[in-house]
Amino acid sequence: MRLHPSRTSDEHSHYPSAFPSGILRSMQGVTAAIIGYIFVCTFFPHMIRNRPQFYAGVIVVIFGMLLNTLAAIIGGDNFPRFAVAFSQLLQIVTFILLIISTGGVSLAQLKKEVGNVIEVVRRGETDKEIIIPRSNQQPRVRDDDASV
């Protein structure tokens, strides 16, 4: 898509990887979705169970938007690359904070649940394996503390 007969859209972009005009750059669509979710939570405050995490998520989004604005103002080659990468990391942090704030779980509980999910996906089941002896042997008694 050409903006001017003599210029391409690459010359108008302040981001390292230029996209045609009209397409959201980098992961700006994720930021738009996060901001939309923040507005929904603002209109329906009963959805928010942990307010400190919610407000931390709002602050992180604002910081990411500020970083993108500085990248547009400063320009150059290196700072916009840093700004895009760091704002994408901030989007991940915001996403986790909003899950925690509306899900009513703490970070430790979320970590435990994700660990359980990874273990289930890895093993393919939720119950521990039971090994049945092949002969008339008595099963060995395992001390759970010693096996860790």
Order of alpha helices (4+ residues) and beta strands (2+ residues): beta-beta-alpha-alpha-alpha-alpha-alpha
